[in-house]
Amino acid sequence: MDLFDSVTSTAQGTAVAGPNAPLAVRMRPRTLEEVAGQGHLLAAGSPLRRLVEPADERSRRAAPSSVILWGPPGTGKTTLAYLIAATSGRRFVELSAVTAGVKDVRLVIDDARRRLATGDGETVLFIDEVHRFTKAQQDALLPSVENRWVTLVAATTENPSFSVNSPLLSRSLLLTLRPLETEHVRELLRRALTDERGLGGAVALDEDAEEHVLRLAGGDARKALTILEAAAGAALDDGDPSSRSGASAVVDLATVEHAIDVAAVRYDRDGDQHYDVISAFIKSVRGSDVDAALHYLARMIAAGEDPRFIARRIVISAAEDIGMADPSALQTAVAAAQAVALIGMPEARIILAEAVVHLATAPKSNAAYLGIDAALADVRAGRIGTVPAHLRDAHYAGAQGLGHGSGYQYAHDAPHAVAAQQYLPDELVGTRYYQPNDRGFEREVAARLERIQAILHPRT
């Protein structure tokens, strides 16, 4: 079996899924009317609708030749790619960025060019998880997009602004898929229960069980159908012979719970749950609730969040929320980030936990954070002034003739290594940006700063 045997469908569109295909594949929409949600992309005359259902050849040629579908898992990215091919009779080729290389991409493109030249029709190239492609792999797609050798449909769960090369992004139409509402997923579940492509009425789903499936799915249609398929299989296996001969078996709450080994964590790496959980995590660390911080850390780890992302947030928290109250917290956080990158999961969870415990139990100060923001606010507002002459660079020829460096006092020659001279520009003299608090190590910093200020700005 060669590459195209495993990744293509028929020239007339997508092949019909076999009876042994997963339920989510069998229930893949055949028309735009069966697509759940995404109404903002499917309005009459929209670029996507013109691509899927061109009114004529002119409309077809005016449709975009490259589309990037960005959205959470289970929102219909693969479905839309299939529909683009199926409704237009174009050949469909699917590559996964996880396993495909530049050689695979070029092989598909060369075959598409040959088919165009011999009148065998156009090709839709679908690349799943395109954010996993390297720069070289993404660059290999550019000629085919520019010359319309293929209609490229790329799917990603990562922000394309950061994960897709600028040249490819600028040549593509970016379409953002929204998370599915609960009612959208409910509609898909009920269709799968009755549709002959799905369960064909072989099972019935209790209301409590349906609500539980919807909670577990968290807006992911594929996950919902996968859970339903597992629960239906369990119900049919446990049912009496009459249920196998045509009467409906019942999927109740207990059946759903028993059919799933581990309850799905309600967390979407690219949707609201992503931002809500990381927000709760940071606020728990800031609030010194170590148990809550570990809970949200566990939710992110269980959901498959990138541990490097978590580590970066911990480093930020160490500087923003602990600061000089415990300077060693930043050292711990940076060391944790480096160790996570070196070790990887699952052991990285221990490293992350140690850093979280350190930060959550440390004394807190945001004085350094507030200080730099206050200084930036003054600079952006134009409160800058000129650098005092005695602080200016005096190393280049002619600088001393301009008075640069004249009167400068070398701090290390002064008592306590603090030279009493003006450092701020004239219009900012007396401004205090850093205001240490009385918690942790910063209490000592505050006492030392008070002594320094007494030398720098003696009272007259």
MARNUBA-159533 format. One record per residue (C-alpha): x, y, z. Coordinates in steps of 0.1 Angstrom, whole numbers, m for minus. Layout:
u:v:w
X:Y:Z
...
END
This chain:
u:v:w
0:0:0
15:33:m10
10:68:5
m21:76:m15
m39:43:m7
m39:52:29
m48:89:28
m71:95:m2
m107:91:m9
m124:86:m42
m123:113:m69
m160:119:m65
m155:130:m29
m149:114:4
m154:77:6
m183:64:27
m171:52:61
m173:15:67
m195:m1:94
m164:m7:115
m152:29:114
m155:49:147
m189:64:153
m174:99:150
m162:91:115
m194:74:104
m214:105:116
m192:130:98
m216:155:81
m223:150:45
m236:185:38
m231:219:53
m266:217:67
m255:189:89
m226:209:104
m231:218:140
m224:254:150
m200:276:130
m229:296:116
m206:327:114
m185:308:87
m214:293:67
m235:324:59
m246:327:22
m218:341:1
m191:335:27
m157:325:15
m161:290:30
m195:284:15
m181:295:m19
m153:271:m15
m176:242:m5
m205:250:m28
m193:272:m57
m222:286:m77
m203:283:m110
m168:280:m123
m161:317:m119
m171:315:m83
m150:285:m78
m119:302:m92
m126:332:m70
m126:310:m39
m95:310:m17
m68:284:m27
m55:281:9
m76:279:41
m63:277:77
m90:264:101
m82:274:137
m102:261:166
m105:237:195
m106:199:191
m139:184:180
m153:216:164
m154:204:128
m121:213:112
m116:178:95
m153:178:86
m151:210:67
m120:198:49
m139:166:38
m169:187:26
m147:209:5
m136:179:m14
m168:159:m13
m192:185:m26
m169:196:m54
m159:162:m66
m122:170:m60
m98:143:m49
m90:144:m12
m56:138:3
m50:139:40
m16:142:57
m9:144:94
18:168:104
27:144:132
40:118:108
45:134:74
77:149:62
88:172:34
91:142:11
55:133:17
43:168:10
63:170:m23
50:136:m34
14:148:m29
20:181:m47
38:164:m77
9:140:m81
m16:168:m79
3:187:m107
3:156:m128
m34:151:m124
m41:188:m133
m19:185:m164
m37:153:m176
m72:165:m168
m78:141:m139
m92:168:m116
m82:190:m87
m68:179:m53
m77:191:m19
m47:186:4
m58:185:41
m30:188:67
m40:182:102
m21:198:131
m1:220:107
14:238:136
36:207:141
52:212:107
87:228:107
95:259:88
110:239:59
78:217:57
56:248:57
78:265:31
74:234:8
36:242:6
41:278:m7
45:270:m45
15:248:m45
m6:275:m29
6:303:m51
1:282:m83
m32:266:m72
m18:231:m78
m38:220:m48
m65:235:m26
m48:236:8
m69:231:39
m47:232:71
m61:227:106
m46:238:139
m55:241:175
m27:266:181
m28:303:173
m16:305:137
0:339:143
26:320:163
25:285:148
22:291:111
50:308:90
41:344:79
45:337:41
20:308:43
m3:327:67
m4:357:44
m14:336:14
m42:318:33
m77:326:45
m78:322:82
m111:309:96
m117:307:133
m140:279:145
m158:286:178
m163:260:205
m195:241:201
m224:250:224
m239:222:245
m270:222:224
m249:216:192
m233:185:208
m267:173:221
m281:175:185
m252:154:172
m257:128:200
m293:124:192
m287:122:155
m261:95:161
m286:75:181
m312:73:153
m292:77:121
m285:44:102
m249:56:98
m247:57:136
m264:34:161
m297:32:141
m320:31:171
m301:1:187
m298:20:220
m316:47:239
m299:73:260
m313:83:294
m316:120:301
m291:118:330
m267:98:309
m270:124:281
m262:152:305
m232:134:318
m218:127:283
m223:164:275
m204:174:307
m176:150:299
m173:161:263
m169:198:272
m179:210:237
m159:184:218
m182:166:194
m157:139:186
m152:131:223
m190:131:229
m195:105:201
m166:84:213
m181:83:248
m215:74:234
m200:46:213
m182:31:243
m214:33:264
m236:19:237
m212:m10:232
m213:m17:270
m251:m15:270
m255:m39:241
m230:m64:256
m248:m63:290
m283:m63:276
m306:m93:272
m310:m112:240
m341:m92:230
m321:m60:229
m297:m76:204
m326:m88:182
m340:m53:176
m353:m38:209
m334:m8:222
m308:m13:250
m307:15:275
m276:36:281
m281:50:317
m258:70:339
m241:39:354
m234:25:320
m217:57:309
m196:58:341
m186:22:337
m177:25:301
m151:52:307
m120:43:326
m111:79:334
m135:108:335
m126:135:310
m112:166:324
m132:197:315
m103:216:300
m98:229:265
m63:240:256
m75:266:232
m108:277:246
m122:294:277
m113:265:300
m77:270:291
m77:307:302
m100:300:332
m79:273:346
m45:290:342
m61:322:357
m73:303:387
m39:286:390
m20:319:391
m45:335:415
m43:306:438
m5:309:439
m8:346:445
m34:340:472
m10:315:490
m36:286:487
m11:258:480
m38:232:478
m59:251:452
m27:258:432
m19:221:431
m54:212:421
m53:235:391
m18:223:383
m32:187:383
m61:197:360
m37:212:334
m13:181:336
m42:156:333
m56:175:303
m23:173:285
m12:210:288
23:217:276
44:216:308
67:242:293
37:266:292
30:259:328
66:264:337
67:298:319
37:310:339
54:299:371
85:320:362
63:350:356
44:345:389
77:343:407
87:378:395
53:393:395
38:380:428
67:370:450
94:394:438
118:406:464
98:391:493
116:359:484
142:363:456
149:326:457
115:319:443
126:331:408
156:309:410
134:279:418
110:288:390
138:293:364
154:260:375
121:243:372
115:256:337
150:243:326
144:210:343
110:205:327
125:211:293
153:186:301
132:159:317
98:160:302
66:143:314
56:124:334
84:132:359
82:169:351
50:170:372
71:166:403
93:195:394
63:217:386
47:207:419
79:216:439
80:251:422
43:256:429
46:247:465
76:271:469
57:300:453
24:295:469
39:293:504
64:322:499
58:357:512
43:379:485
53:413:470
45:430:437
65:461:445
90:455:417
62:448:393
44:480:403
77:499:402
85:492:366
50:498:355
50:532:372
83:541:356
70:531:322
39:552:327
61:583:333
83:575:303
53:570:280
37:602:293
68:621:283
82:626:318
117:619:307
140:649:311
177:649:302
203:627:317
223:647:343
256:659:328
277:641:354
262:607:345
266:610:307
292:590:288
326:607:289
346:582:269
344:595:234
365:624:221
351:658:229
327:646:256
346:662:285
346:695:266
308:693:268
309:687:305
300:651:303
311:632:334
322:663:352
317:660:390
307:623:388
314:605:421
325:568:418
301:549:442
327:524:454
349:553:467
320:565:489
312:553:524
289:522:522
294:524:484
266:549:481
275:583:465
253:612:473
246:627:439
216:633:416
207:603:395
172:611:382
166:638:356
157:672:371
119:669:366
118:635:383
139:643:414
122:628:445
101:603:425
98:569:442
89:540:420
99:510:442
79:508:475
90:476:493
66:460:517
72:445:551
69:408:541
97:383:539
131:393:527
117:426:514
114:438:550
153:438:551
153:455:516
130:482:530
153:489:559
184:490:537
166:513:512
156:537:540
193:540:549
203:545:513
177:572:507
189:590:538
224:592:521
211:601:487
186:626:498
197:640:532
171:661:549
181:698:551
END
